[in-house]
């Protein structure tokens, strides 16, 4: 009987290991969702500069009573335009939304809001992207559902579509309110 070299076993063992990792990765609840190490933890500090004529928000507001959303957006972001009507809808329903204008120019941000409407009860600029970095933002738009005590219930990467609103954002708002 021929003796099997350990080098002959290496390729099939490596292949089986990779196949097992891929299989386990596909078993995740939502393979398209980007993971967030901050879900269930207190939201990082708010570090924003004022945008002329807009009410600025801070940590105290973020950690006050009631569920709220924090939305990272920019005027140069095409998907931000796509989600904007859904943010306007949530705002009209009384959901407080706080906007973080990411690496944008204030005149462009104000023009965007003048054109499409302003769903934000508070707004600030993150010109250098430092706050976004601390929050784990991959890119804009990203939205966080925050509980009344300032904990992150959900991080949603990408534009809030009607489907995402119904299947992801609204259920997270209910969880944040103490529902199921």
C-alpha positions, 0 to 999 in steps of 0.5 A: 500500500502506498504511503500518503504524504501530508502534502497530498492531504493539504489541498483537500483539507484546505478545500473542506475548511473553506467550503465549511466557512462559506456554508456557515456564512450563508446561514446568517440571517441576512447575508447582505447586512453589514455587521455592526459591533455597536448594536445593543451598545450605547451610541458613540458621542455626537461630534458635529459642527453647526450648519447655519440656520439649522438646529444642532443636536448633541449627546443629551438629545440623543440619550433623551426619552423616545425612539429616534433615528440618526441618519448619515447623508450627503447632498452628493449621495444619489442613494440619499435622494432615493431614501429621502421620501421615506425619511419625510414619511417617517418624520410626518408620522412623528418619528424624530430624525437627526441628520449627520451631513457627511463630508459635504459642503453646507451650501450644497446640503442646504440646497438639497434640503430646500429642494427635497424637504427637511425631515430632520429635527436636528442637523449637524455637519461631520466635515472630516468624517470623525463621527461617522468613523466612531459610529462604524459608518461604511458609507452614506446613507446609513441610519441608526435606530436609537432607543430612549436611553441612547442604545443602538437598536439597529444599524441600517446601511444603504437607502431606506426603501419602502421594503426596508422601511416595512421589513427592517426599520419599523420593526426596529422602532417597535423593538426600541419602544419595548414591543416585540 
